[in-house]
Amino acid sequence: QVQLVESGGGLVQAGGSLRLSCAASGLTFGYFTMGWFRQAPEKEREFVASIIRWSGSVTDYVDSVKGRFTISRDNAKNTVYLQMNSLKPEDTAVYYCAAVMSSRTRRESAQYDYWGQGTQVTVSS
């Protein structure tokens, strides 16, 4: 049974930082491209970042987080991370990690096979 478990969310002031983690089990982690998505109240789920399988040498970000967020992976720990710096109130959302067996980064949520339960990030002004 595949499980993705996010952690690291919380309340932070604008300009602060958080690091989200997503621990995966029940799958061969290295084979999977990983993604982070977020959903704010009354908004659709949106793509945040993706990292290619195995090496993690290719990443992709939505424009609004480029230069502030960094996605990375540790295959030995079956974990993907999202380092979030210079946080803004508009980053407030539930953040989800997701996995897809793919050789490319992916932006569309429908393309992902597995999802975590999400972790809340709240940025106060």
Summary of the structure (lengths in Angstrom):
residues: 125
radius of gyration: 13.3
end to end distance: 40.1
largest distance: 40.3
contacts: 384
relative contact order: 0.31
helix: 12%
strand: 50%
